[in-house]
Every structure is written in C-alpha cells, then in structure tokens.
C-alpha cells in the first residue's frame, strides 16, 4: 500500500493502516502513529506506550504519576 501519512504527509510505499473504534488512520511509521493515537499521561503528559495505569477514569504512564496525582 502506498499512501500519505496523516501526521507528517510523507507518501511512503510501506505505509500502514490502524483502525480504532471503526476509524481508519494511515501512517508511514510508528512514531507518527504514537504521536496521534497514544493517550497522554494525565499527570506528566508523556505518551503512554504500554498498558499504563487507570485510576478514577484517568490514564497515567506509571505508578509514580498516578500516586503523585492522587496526592
């Protein structure tokens, strides 16, 4: 598939699609996919790449951030 990345606009022959909640996104690399789709930590703002921690309907990148936000 050759398509344009919706984040950076690069037209790449190895682009790929990600479907989330029925919505299709096209990227040329994982970096762009992460930038657009990974949720931010509700404390420090970094992108959550792993499972993260969910407390009181908020997402955190680590126990440290979740504990700090609860204080």
KOLKE-882049 format. One record per atom (N, C-alpha, C, O, CB): residue number from 1; residue in one letter; chain; atom name; x, y, z. Coordinates in pm, 1 decimal, padded with zeros to 6 digits, always signed. Glycine has a CB too. Example, Ala and Ser with C-alpha at 12.3 -4.5 7.8 and 13.67 -1.06 7.14 Angstrom:
BEGIN
[site 1 "A" "A" "N" [+01319.0 -00569.0 +00780.0]];
[site 1 "A" "A" "CA" [+01230.0 -00450.0 +00780.0]];
[site 1 "A" "A" "C" [+01320.0 -00330.0 +00780.0]];
[site 1 "A" "A" "O" [+01423.6 -00331.9 +00846.5]];
[site 1 "A" "A" "CB" [+01130.8 -00447.3 +00904.6]];
[site 2 "S" "A" "N" [+01285.0 -00225.0 +00708.0]];
[site 2 "S" "A" "CA" [+01367.0 -00106.0 +00714.0]];
[site 2 "S" "A" "C" [+01290.0 +00003.0 +00787.0]];
[site 2 "S" "A" "O" [+01340.9 +00113.8 +00803.9]];
[site 2 "S" "A" "CB" [+01408.4 -00059.8 +00572.5]];
END
This chain:
BEGIN
[site 1 "X" "A" "N" [+00084.6 -00117.8 +00000.0]];
[site 1 "X" "A" "CA" [+00000.0 +00000.0 +00000.0]];
[site 1 "X" "A" "C" [+00089.2 +00124.2 +00000.0]];
[site 1 "X" "A" "O" [+00182.4 +00133.6 +00079.8]];
[site 1 "X" "A" "CB" [-00096.3 -00000.2 +00122.5]];
[site 2 "X" "A" "N" [+00062.2 +00215.0 -00085.2]];
[site 2 "X" "A" "CA" [+00134.8 +00341.6 -00088.2]];
[site 2 "X" "A" "C" [+00034.2 +00451.6 -00060.0]];
[site 2 "X" "A" "O" [-00059.3 +00473.6 -00136.9]];
[site 2 "X" "A" "CB" [+00207.6 +00364.2 -00226.0]];
[site 3 "X" "A" "N" [+00054.8 +00520.5 +00051.8]];
[site 3 "X" "A" "CA" [-00039.8 +00624.2 +00091.0]];
[site 3 "X" "A" "C" [+00032.9 +00732.8 +00167.9]];
[site 3 "X" "A" "O" [+00148.0 +00716.6 +00208.4]];
[site 3 "X" "A" "CB" [-00154.5 +00565.4 +00175.5]];
[site 4 "X" "A" "N" [-00035.9 +00842.6 +00186.8]];
[site 4 "X" "A" "CA" [+00019.6 +00957.5 +00258.5]];
[site 4 "X" "A" "C" [-00011.0 +00946.5 +00407.5]];
[site 4 "X" "A" "O" [-00124.2 +00918.2 +00446.8]];
[site 4 "X" "A" "CB" [-00036.7 +01089.8 +00201.7]];
[site 5 "X" "A" "N" [+00092.0 +00969.5 +00490.5]];
[site 5 "X" "A" "CA" [+00076.2 +00966.8 +00635.7]];
[site 5 "X" "A" "C" [-00008.5 +01086.1 +00678.3]];
[site 5 "X" "A" "O" [+00015.3 +01198.7 +00634.6]];
[site 5 "X" "A" "CB" [+00214.7 +00968.5 +00707.5]];
[site 6 "X" "A" "N" [-00107.7 +01060.9 +00764.1]];
[site 6 "X" "A" "CA" [-00195.5 +01170.1 +00804.9]];
[site 6 "X" "A" "C" [-00131.8 +01263.0 +00906.8]];
[site 6 "X" "A" "O" [-00188.1 +01368.6 +00935.9]];
[site 6 "X" "A" "CB" [-00322.6 +01114.7 +00861.0]];
[site 7 "X" "A" "N" [-00016.3 +01227.6 +00962.1]];
[site 7 "X" "A" "CA" [+00051.8 +01315.3 +01056.8]];
[site 7 "X" "A" "C" [+00155.2 +01402.5 +00986.4]];
[site 7 "X" "A" "O" [+00151.3 +01525.0 +00997.7]];
[site 7 "X" "A" "CB" [+00118.6 +01232.9 +01166.8]];
[site 8 "X" "A" "N" [+00247.5 +01339.9 +00914.1]];
[site 8 "X" "A" "CA" [+00358.2 +01415.6 +00853.9]];
[site 8 "X" "A" "C" [+00342.6 +01439.0 +00704.3]];
[site 8 "X" "A" "O" [+00415.3 +01519.6 +00646.2]];
[site 8 "X" "A" "CB" [+00487.4 +01343.7 +00878.6]];
[site 9 "X" "A" "N" [+00248.1 +01369.1 +00641.1]];
[site 9 "X" "A" "CA" [+00223.2 +01388.2 +00499.3]];
[site 9 "X" "A" "C" [+00314.4 +01310.5 +00406.7]];
[site 9 "X" "A" "O" [+00300.2 +01319.3 +00284.7]];
[site 9 "X" "A" "CB" [+00234.3 +01529.8 +00467.6]];
[site 10 "X" "A" "N" [+00408.8 +01233.6 +00462.6]];
[site 10 "X" "A" "CA" [+00500.4 +01155.6 +00380.1]];
[site 10 "X" "A" "C" [+00424.0 +01052.0 +00298.4]];
[site 10 "X" "A" "O" [+00337.4 +00981.6 +00350.5]];
[site 10 "X" "A" "CB" [+00606.4 +01086.8 +00467.5]];
[site 11 "X" "A" "N" [+00456.6 +01043.6 +00171.2]];
[site 11 "X" "A" "CA" [+00395.9 +00944.9 +00081.2]];
[site 11 "X" "A" "C" [+00493.7 +00829.0 +00070.6]];
[site 11 "X" "A" "O" [+00599.7 +00842.8 +00009.5]];
[site 11 "X" "A" "CB" [+00363.4 +01006.6 -00061.4]];
[site 12 "X" "A" "N" [+00459.0 +00713.8 +00130.0]];
[site 12 "X" "A" "CA" [+00554.9 +00605.8 +00151.9]];
[site 12 "X" "A" "C" [+00497.8 +00473.2 +00106.2]];
[site 12 "X" "A" "O" [+00380.4 +00444.6 +00129.9]];
[site 12 "X" "A" "CB" [+00594.5 +00597.8 +00298.9]];
[site 13 "X" "A" "N" [+00580.7 +00390.7 +00039.8]];
[site 13 "X" "A" "CA" [+00531.5 +00261.7 -00011.0]];
[site 13 "X" "A" "C" [+00514.7 +00156.6 +00098.6]];
[site 13 "X" "A" "O" [+00459.4 +00049.8 +00072.2]];
[site 13 "X" "A" "CB" [+00626.2 +00208.9 -00116.6]];
[site 14 "X" "A" "N" [+00560.3 +00183.4 +00219.4]];
[site 14 "X" "A" "CA" [+00543.4 +00089.4 +00331.5]];
[site 14 "X" "A" "C" [+00451.2 +00146.2 +00439.2]];
[site 14 "X" "A" "O" [+00461.8 +00109.6 +00556.2]];
[site 14 "X" "A" "CB" [+00679.8 +00055.0 +00393.0]];
[site 15 "X" "A" "N" [+00361.1 +00235.5 +00399.4]];
[site 15 "X" "A" "CA" [+00265.8 +00291.2 +00495.2]];
[site 15 "X" "A" "C" [+00172.5 +00179.6 +00543.6]];
[site 15 "X" "A" "O" [+00163.0 +00073.5 +00482.0]];
[site 15 "X" "A" "CB" [+00184.2 +00408.3 +00431.2]];
[site 16 "X" "A" "N" [+00104.6 +00206.0 +00654.5]];
[site 16 "X" "A" "CA" [+00015.3 +00104.8 +00712.0]];
[site 16 "X" "A" "C" [-00108.2 +00172.3 +00770.6]];
[site 16 "X" "A" "O" [-00109.9 +00292.9 +00795.2]];
[site 16 "X" "A" "CB" [+00088.5 +00021.7 +00820.8]];
[site 17 "X" "A" "N" [-00211.0 +00091.2 +00792.2]];
[site 17 "X" "A" "CA" [-00337.3 +00139.5 +00847.7]];
[site 17 "X" "A" "C" [-00355.2 +00089.7 +00989.9]];
[site 17 "X" "A" "O" [-00314.6 -00021.4 +01024.0]];
[site 17 "X" "A" "CB" [-00455.4 +00095.2 +00760.6]];
[site 18 "X" "A" "N" [-00416.2 +00172.7 +01071.4]];
[site 18 "X" "A" "CA" [-00457.2 +00135.1 +01206.2]];
[site 18 "X" "A" "C" [-00604.8 +00171.6 +01216.0]];
[site 18 "X" "A" "O" [-00644.0 +00283.6 +01183.2]];
[site 18 "X" "A" "CB" [-00370.0 +00207.8 +01318.6]];
[site 19 "X" "A" "N" [-00686.6 +00076.7 +01261.1]];
[site 19 "X" "A" "CA" [-00829.5 +00101.2 +01276.7]];
[site 19 "X" "A" "C" [-00862.3 +00097.8 +01425.5]];
[site 19 "X" "A" "O" [-00840.2 -00003.0 +01492.7]];
[site 19 "X" "A" "CB" [-00914.4 -00004.1 +01197.6]];
[site 20 "X" "A" "N" [-00915.3 +00208.8 +01476.4]];
[site 20 "X" "A" "CA" [-00953.5 +00219.8 +01616.6]];
[site 20 "X" "A" "C" [-01097.0 +00270.7 +01622.5]];
[site 20 "X" "A" "O" [-01129.1 +00376.2 +01567.8]];
[site 20 "X" "A" "CB" [-00856.4 +00314.5 +01695.2]];
[site 21 "X" "A" "N" [-01182.2 +00194.4 +01689.2]];
[site 21 "X" "A" "CA" [-01322.0 +00234.9 +01701.1]];
[site 21 "X" "A" "C" [-01389.3 +00254.9 +01566.9]];
[site 21 "X" "A" "O" [-01476.6 +00340.6 +01552.9]];
[site 21 "X" "A" "CB" [-01331.9 +00361.1 +01780.7]];
[site 22 "X" "A" "N" [-01349.0 +00175.7 +01467.5]];
[site 22 "X" "A" "CA" [-01407.4 +00184.3 +01334.8]];
[site 22 "X" "A" "C" [-01350.0 +00296.8 +01248.6]];
[site 22 "X" "A" "O" [-01388.8 +00312.0 +01132.7]];
[site 22 "X" "A" "CB" [-01554.4 +00202.0 +01347.1]];
[site 23 "X" "A" "N" [-01258.1 +00375.5 +01304.1]];
[site 23 "X" "A" "CA" [-01196.8 +00485.7 +01229.5]];
[site 23 "X" "A" "C" [-01059.1 +00444.8 +01179.1]];
[site 23 "X" "A" "O" [-00974.8 +00399.8 +01256.7]];
[site 23 "X" "A" "CB" [-01186.2 +00612.3 +01317.5]];
[site 24 "X" "A" "N" [-01036.6 +00460.5 +01049.1]];
[site 24 "X" "A" "CA" [-00910.7 +00419.7 +00986.6]];
[site 24 "X" "A" "C" [-00812.3 +00535.7 +00983.9]];
[site 24 "X" "A" "O" [-00847.4 +00648.8 +00950.3]];
[site 24 "X" "A" "CB" [-00935.3 +00367.7 +00844.1]];
[site 25 "X" "A" "N" [-00687.7 +00504.7 +01020.1]];
[site 25 "X" "A" "CA" [-00578.0 +00601.5 +01016.2]];
[site 25 "X" "A" "C" [-00465.3 +00542.5 +00932.4]];
[site 25 "X" "A" "O" [-00445.6 +00421.0 +00932.3]];
[site 25 "X" "A" "CB" [-00527.9 +00637.5 +01160.6]];
[site 26 "X" "A" "N" [-00391.7 +00626.3 +00861.7]];
[site 26 "X" "A" "CA" [-00279.9 +00582.1 +00777.8]];
[site 26 "X" "A" "C" [-00152.6 +00652.6 +00823.6]];
[site 26 "X" "A" "O" [-00150.5 +00774.5 +00840.7]];
[site 26 "X" "A" "CB" [-00307.8 +00611.0 +00626.7]];
[site 27 "X" "A" "N" [-00046.2 +00574.1 +00843.3]];
[site 27 "X" "A" "CA" [+00081.4 +00627.5 +00891.1]];
[site 27 "X" "A" "C" [+00196.0 +00570.5 +00809.2]];
[site 27 "X" "A" "O" [+00184.2 +00465.0 +00746.8]];
[site 27 "X" "A" "CB" [+00101.5 +00596.0 +01040.6]];
[site 28 "X" "A" "N" [+00307.0 +00642.8 +00811.2]];
[site 28 "X" "A" "CA" [+00427.6 +00593.0 +00745.4]];
[site 28 "X" "A" "C" [+00525.5 +00532.5 +00844.2]];
[site 28 "X" "A" "O" [+00620.8 +00466.2 +00803.5]];
[site 28 "X" "A" "CB" [+00495.0 +00704.3 +00668.6]];
[site 29 "X" "A" "N" [+00503.8 +00554.4 +00975.5]];
[site 29 "X" "A" "CA" [+00592.7 +00498.4 +01078.0]];
[site 29 "X" "A" "C" [+00519.1 +00492.2 +01211.7]];
[site 29 "X" "A" "O" [+00415.9 +00556.6 +01230.6]];
[site 29 "X" "A" "CB" [+00722.8 +00583.3 +01091.2]];
[site 30 "X" "A" "N" [+00574.4 +00413.0 +01304.1]];
[site 30 "X" "A" "CA" [+00513.9 +00401.6 +01436.9]];
[site 30 "X" "A" "C" [+00521.5 +00533.4 +01513.7]];
[site 30 "X" "A" "O" [+00433.0 +00563.6 +01593.6]];
[site 30 "X" "A" "CB" [+00582.5 +00290.9 +01516.7]];
[site 31 "X" "A" "N" [+00625.6 +00611.0 +01490.2]];
[site 31 "X" "A" "CA" [+00639.5 +00739.8 +01558.5]];
[site 31 "X" "A" "C" [+00518.2 +00828.5 +01532.7]];
[site 31 "X" "A" "O" [+00464.9 +00888.7 +01625.9]];
[site 31 "X" "A" "CB" [+00767.7 +00811.2 +01513.0]];
[site 32 "X" "A" "N" [+00474.2 +00837.4 +01408.3]];
[site 32 "X" "A" "CA" [+00356.9 +00918.1 +01375.1]];
[site 32 "X" "A" "C" [+00229.9 +00858.5 +01435.9]];
[site 32 "X" "A" "O" [+00144.0 +00932.3 +01484.3]];
[site 32 "X" "A" "CB" [+00341.9 +00930.0 +01223.0]];
[site 33 "X" "A" "N" [+00217.6 +00726.9 +01433.6]];
[site 33 "X" "A" "CA" [+00100.5 +00661.4 +01492.8]];
[site 33 "X" "A" "C" [+00092.8 +00690.0 +01642.7]];
[site 33 "X" "A" "O" [-00014.4 +00720.1 +01695.2]];
[site 33 "X" "A" "CB" [+00105.2 +00509.1 +01467.8]];
[site 34 "X" "A" "N" [+00206.2 +00680.4 +01710.9]];
[site 34 "X" "A" "CA" [+00211.6 +00708.6 +01854.6]];
[site 34 "X" "A" "C" [+00174.0 +00853.9 +01880.7]];
[site 34 "X" "A" "O" [+00096.1 +00883.3 +01971.4]];
[site 34 "X" "A" "CB" [+00352.2 +00678.3 +01911.3]];
[site 35 "X" "A" "N" [+00229.0 +00943.2 +01801.8]];
[site 35 "X" "A" "CA" [+00203.3 +01086.3 +01820.0]];
[site 35 "X" "A" "C" [+00053.5 +01116.3 +01815.3]];
[site 35 "X" "A" "O" [+00003.9 +01198.3 +01892.6]];
[site 35 "X" "A" "CB" [+00276.6 +01167.7 +01712.5]];
[site 36 "X" "A" "N" [-00017.2 +01050.7 +01725.7]];
[site 36 "X" "A" "CA" [-00159.4 +01078.8 +01709.2]];
[site 36 "X" "A" "C" [-00249.5 +00995.5 +01800.1]];
[site 36 "X" "A" "O" [-00349.7 +01046.1 +01850.6]];
[site 36 "X" "A" "CB" [-00198.4 +01055.9 +01566.8]];
[site 37 "X" "A" "N" [-00215.0 +00868.3 +01821.5]];
[site 37 "X" "A" "CA" [-00309.7 +00776.5 +01884.8]];
[site 37 "X" "A" "C" [-00283.1 +00740.9 +02031.0]];
[site 37 "X" "A" "O" [-00377.3 +00710.6 +02104.1]];
[site 37 "X" "A" "CB" [-00312.7 +00653.2 +01807.9]];
[site 38 "X" "A" "N" [-00158.0 +00743.7 +02075.1]];
[site 38 "X" "A" "CA" [-00128.9 +00703.8 +02212.9]];
[site 38 "X" "A" "C" [-00182.5 +00809.1 +02308.9]];
[site 38 "X" "A" "O" [-00160.6 +00928.5 +02288.5]];
[site 38 "X" "A" "CB" [+00023.6 +00683.5 +02233.8]];
[site 39 "X" "A" "N" [-00252.5 +00766.1 +02413.3]];
[site 39 "X" "A" "CA" [-00308.4 +00864.6 +02506.5]];
[site 39 "X" "A" "C" [-00198.6 +00930.5 +02589.9]];
[site 39 "X" "A" "O" [-00098.5 +00866.4 +02621.8]];
[site 39 "X" "A" "CB" [-00411.6 +00798.2 +02598.9]];
[site 40 "X" "A" "N" [-00216.5 +01057.6 +02625.3]];
[site 40 "X" "A" "CA" [-00118.1 +01123.7 +02710.8]];
[site 40 "X" "A" "C" [-00143.3 +01091.4 +02857.8]];
[site 40 "X" "A" "O" [-00257.3 +01069.6 +02898.8]];
[site 40 "X" "A" "CB" [-00121.3 +01275.6 +02688.8]];
[site 41 "X" "A" "N" [-00037.1 +01088.4 +02935.8]];
[site 41 "X" "A" "CA" [-00048.1 +01071.3 +03081.1]];
[site 41 "X" "A" "C" [-00117.5 +01194.7 +03137.0]];
[site 41 "X" "A" "O" [-00082.4 +01307.2 +03101.5]];
[site 41 "X" "A" "CB" [+00093.1 +01050.0 +03148.1]];
[site 42 "X" "A" "N" [-00215.3 +01174.1 +03223.9]];
[site 42 "X" "A" "CA" [-00289.4 +01286.0 +03281.5]];
[site 42 "X" "A" "C" [-00207.4 +01365.4 +03382.4]];
[site 42 "X" "A" "O" [-00251.2 +01471.1 +03427.7]];
[site 42 "X" "A" "CB" [-00415.0 +01235.5 +03347.5]];
[site 43 "X" "A" "N" [-00089.1 +01316.1 +03418.3]];
[site 43 "X" "A" "CA" [-00003.1 +01390.2 +03510.6]];
[site 43 "X" "A" "C" [+00110.5 +01460.1 +03436.8]];
[site 43 "X" "A" "O" [+00121.9 +01582.6 +03442.2]];
[site 43 "X" "A" "CB" [+00053.8 +01296.4 +03616.9]];
[site 44 "X" "A" "N" [+00194.6 +01383.1 +03367.9]];
[site 44 "X" "A" "CA" [+00315.1 +01442.1 +03307.2]];
[site 44 "X" "A" "C" [+00299.9 +01473.1 +03158.7]];
[site 44 "X" "A" "O" [+00380.6 +01547.4 +03102.9]];
[site 44 "X" "A" "CB" [+00431.9 +01349.1 +03325.9]];
[site 45 "X" "A" "N" [+00197.8 +01417.5 +03093.6]];
[site 45 "X" "A" "CA" [+00172.8 +01448.6 +02954.2]];
[site 45 "X" "A" "C" [+00244.7 +01361.5 +02852.8]];
[site 45 "X" "A" "O" [+00218.0 +01372.2 +02733.1]];
[site 45 "X" "A" "CB" [+00208.9 +01586.6 +02930.2]];
[site 46 "X" "A" "N" [+00336.5 +01274.2 +02898.2]];
[site 46 "X" "A" "CA" [+00405.9 +01189.2 +02800.4]];
[site 46 "X" "A" "C" [+00308.2 +01086.7 +02742.8]];
[site 46 "X" "A" "O" [+00207.2 +01054.5 +02805.3]];
[site 46 "X" "A" "CB" [+00528.0 +01117.4 +02865.9]];
[site 47 "X" "A" "N" [+00338.2 +01036.6 +02625.5]];
[site 47 "X" "A" "CA" [+00251.2 +00938.5 +02560.1]];
[site 47 "X" "A" "C" [+00264.6 +00802.9 +02627.7]];
[site 47 "X" "A" "O" [+00375.4 +00758.5 +02657.7]];
[site 47 "X" "A" "CB" [+00284.9 +00926.8 +02410.0]];
[site 48 "X" "A" "N" [+00152.5 +00737.9 +02651.5]];
[site 48 "X" "A" "CA" [+00151.0 +00607.1 +02717.3]];
[site 48 "X" "A" "C" [+00165.8 +00500.1 +02610.0]];
[site 48 "X" "A" "O" [+00076.6 +00479.6 +02527.7]];
[site 48 "X" "A" "CB" [+00019.4 +00586.0 +02800.5]];
[site 49 "X" "A" "N" [+00280.2 +00432.3 +02612.5]];
[site 49 "X" "A" "CA" [+00309.4 +00332.0 +02510.1]];
[site 49 "X" "A" "C" [+00278.4 +00190.6 +02556.1]];
[site 49 "X" "A" "O" [+00258.7 +00101.7 +02473.2]];
[site 49 "X" "A" "CB" [+00453.9 +00340.8 +02469.1]];
[site 50 "X" "A" "N" [+00273.8 +00168.7 +02684.4]];
[site 50 "X" "A" "CA" [+00242.4 +00036.4 +02738.2]];
[site 50 "X" "A" "C" [+00098.9 +00033.7 +02787.9]];
[site 50 "X" "A" "O" [+00012.0 +00103.6 +02735.7]];
[site 50 "X" "A" "CB" [+00339.6 -00001.4 +02852.0]];
[site 51 "X" "A" "N" [+00075.8 -00047.8 +02888.8]];
[site 51 "X" "A" "CA" [-00059.0 -00061.5 +02944.3]];
[site 51 "X" "A" "C" [-00103.8 +00062.5 +03020.2]];
[site 51 "X" "A" "O" [-00222.0 +00096.8 +03018.0]];
[site 51 "X" "A" "CB" [-00065.2 -00181.4 +03035.8]];
[site 52 "X" "A" "N" [-00012.3 +00129.2 +03086.2]];
[site 52 "X" "A" "CA" [-00048.7 +00244.9 +03166.1]];
[site 52 "X" "A" "C" [-00127.8 +00203.4 +03288.4]];
[site 52 "X" "A" "O" [-00152.2 +00085.0 +03311.4]];
[site 52 "X" "A" "CB" [-00128.4 +00344.0 +03083.3]];
[site 53 "X" "A" "N" [-00166.9 +00300.9 +03365.1]];
[site 53 "X" "A" "CA" [-00244.5 +00277.4 +03486.4]];
[site 53 "X" "A" "C" [-00368.5 +00364.8 +03479.9]];
[site 53 "X" "A" "O" [-00359.4 +00485.1 +03455.1]];
[site 53 "X" "A" "CB" [-00160.7 +00307.4 +03615.4]];
[site 54 "X" "A" "N" [-00484.1 +00304.1 +03502.1]];
[site 54 "X" "A" "CA" [-00609.2 +00378.3 +03500.2]];
[site 54 "X" "A" "C" [-00663.9 +00388.0 +03641.5]];
[site 54 "X" "A" "O" [-00685.4 +00286.9 +03708.3]];
[site 54 "X" "A" "CB" [-00711.8 +00311.5 +03406.1]];
[site 55 "X" "A" "N" [-00686.1 +00510.7 +03686.0]];
[site 55 "X" "A" "CA" [-00744.1 +00535.3 +03818.0]];
[site 55 "X" "A" "C" [-00847.4 +00646.9 +03804.6]];
[site 55 "X" "A" "O" [-00819.0 +00753.9 +03750.6]];
[site 55 "X" "A" "CB" [-00633.4 +00573.1 +03923.0]];
[site 56 "X" "A" "N" [-00966.1 +00620.2 +03854.1]];
[site 56 "X" "A" "CA" [-01075.2 +00719.2 +03851.2]];
[site 56 "X" "A" "C" [-01094.0 +00778.6 +03712.3]];
[site 56 "X" "A" "O" [-01104.6 +00900.2 +03696.1]];
[site 56 "X" "A" "CB" [-01047.8 +00831.2 +03951.6]];
[site 57 "X" "A" "N" [-01098.1 +00690.9 +03612.3]];
[site 57 "X" "A" "CA" [-01120.3 +00731.4 +03472.2]];
[site 57 "X" "A" "C" [-01011.1 +00822.6 +03416.9]];
[site 57 "X" "A" "O" [-01034.4 +00895.4 +03320.4]];
[site 57 "X" "A" "CB" [-01253.5 +00801.3 +03460.0]];
[site 58 "X" "A" "N" [-00893.7 +00819.3 +03476.3]];
[site 58 "X" "A" "CA" [-00778.8 +00895.8 +03425.5]];
[site 58 "X" "A" "C" [-00667.5 +00797.6 +03393.8]];
[site 58 "X" "A" "O" [-00655.0 +00694.3 +03459.5]];
[site 58 "X" "A" "CB" [-00730.5 +01004.1 +03529.2]];
[site 59 "X" "A" "N" [-00585.8 +00829.5 +03292.5]];
[site 59 "X" "A" "CA" [-00477.1 +00741.7 +03249.3]];
[site 59 "X" "A" "C" [-00342.3 +00801.4 +03288.2]];
[site 59 "X" "A" "O" [-00318.9 +00921.5 +03274.1]];
[site 59 "X" "A" "CB" [-00483.4 +00718.1 +03097.0]];
[site 60 "X" "A" "N" [-00253.7 +00713.6 +03338.0]];
[site 60 "X" "A" "CA" [-00120.1 +00754.6 +03379.2]];
[site 60 "X" "A" "C" [-00017.2 +00661.1 +03317.7]];
[site 60 "X" "A" "O" [-00045.0 +00543.8 +03292.8]];
[site 60 "X" "A" "CB" [-00107.7 +00755.9 +03533.4]];
[site 61 "X" "A" "N" [+00101.5 +00714.2 +03293.7]];
[site 61 "X" "A" "CA" [+00206.9 +00633.5 +03231.8]];
[site 61 "X" "A" "C" [+00275.3 +00542.0 +03332.2]];
[site 61 "X" "A" "O" [+00337.2 +00443.0 +03293.3]];
[site 61 "X" "A" "CB" [+00310.0 +00723.6 +03166.4]];
[site 62 "X" "A" "N" [+00265.1 +00573.9 +03461.4]];
[site 62 "X" "A" "CA" [+00335.7 +00495.9 +03562.9]];
[site 62 "X" "A" "C" [+00265.8 +00509.0 +03698.2]];
[site 62 "X" "A" "O" [+00181.1 +00596.1 +03717.9]];
[site 62 "X" "A" "CB" [+00482.8 +00541.4 +03573.8]];
[site 63 "X" "A" "N" [+00302.6 +00422.1 +03789.0]];
[site 63 "X" "A" "CA" [+00250.2 +00429.5 +03925.0]];
[site 63 "X" "A" "C" [+00295.3 +00559.6 +03991.4]];
[site 63 "X" "A" "O" [+00221.9 +00618.8 +04070.6]];
[site 63 "X" "A" "CB" [+00296.4 +00307.2 +04008.0]];
[site 64 "X" "A" "N" [+00416.2 +00603.0 +03958.2]];
[site 64 "X" "A" "CA" [+00468.2 +00727.8 +04013.7]];
[site 64 "X" "A" "C" [+00374.4 +00843.9 +03980.1]];
[site 64 "X" "A" "O" [+00336.9 +00920.6 +04068.8]];
[site 64 "X" "A" "CB" [+00610.5 +00756.1 +03959.8]];
[site 65 "X" "A" "N" [+00336.9 +00857.1 +03854.9]];
[site 65 "X" "A" "CA" [+00247.5 +00965.6 +03814.3]];
[site 65 "X" "A" "C" [+00108.8 +00949.2 +03875.3]];
[site 65 "X" "A" "O" [+00048.0 +01048.0 +03916.6]];
[site 65 "X" "A" "CB" [+00237.0 +00971.6 +03662.0]];
[site 66 "X" "A" "N" [+00058.0 +00827.6 +03881.7]];
[site 66 "X" "A" "CA" [-00074.3 +00803.3 +03939.6]];
[site 66 "X" "A" "C" [-00074.1 +00839.8 +04087.9]];
[site 66 "X" "A" "O" [-00169.4 +00899.6 +04138.0]];
[site 66 "X" "A" "CB" [-00116.3 +00655.4 +03920.5]];
[site 67 "X" "A" "N" [+00033.2 +00803.4 +04157.4]];
[site 67 "X" "A" "CA" [+00042.8 +00834.0 +04301.1]];
[site 67 "X" "A" "C" [+00057.6 +00984.0 +04323.3]];
[site 67 "X" "A" "O" [-00002.0 +01039.5 +04415.6]];
[site 67 "X" "A" "CB" [+00161.8 +00759.1 +04365.1]];
[site 68 "X" "A" "N" [+00136.2 +01049.1 +04239.5]];
[site 68 "X" "A" "CA" [+00157.5 +01193.6 +04253.7]];
[site 68 "X" "A" "C" [+00028.2 +01269.8 +04227.8]];
[site 68 "X" "A" "O" [+00000.3 +01369.5 +04294.5]];
[site 68 "X" "A" "CB" [+00267.6 +01242.1 +04157.4]];
[site 69 "X" "A" "N" [-00049.6 +01224.2 +04133.1]];
[site 69 "X" "A" "CA" [-00176.0 +01291.8 +04100.8]];
[site 69 "X" "A" "C" [-00279.5 +01272.7 +04210.8]];
[site 69 "X" "A" "O" [-00366.2 +01357.9 +04230.5]];
[site 69 "X" "A" "CB" [-00231.6 +01240.0 +03968.0]];
[site 70 "X" "A" "N" [-00270.5 +01160.3 +04282.9]];
[site 70 "X" "A" "CA" [-00365.8 +01131.5 +04388.9]];
[site 70 "X" "A" "C" [-00334.8 +01211.5 +04515.8]];
[site 70 "X" "A" "O" [-00421.3 +01227.5 +04601.9]];
[site 70 "X" "A" "CB" [-00366.0 +00982.3 +04419.9]];
[site 71 "X" "A" "N" [-00213.5 +01260.9 +04527.2]];
[site 71 "X" "A" "CA" [-00171.1 +01333.5 +04647.7]];
[site 71 "X" "A" "C" [-00228.2 +01472.7 +04654.6]];
[site 71 "X" "A" "O" [-00201.4 +01545.8 +04750.1]];
[site 71 "X" "A" "CB" [-00021.2 +01341.3 +04653.9]];
END
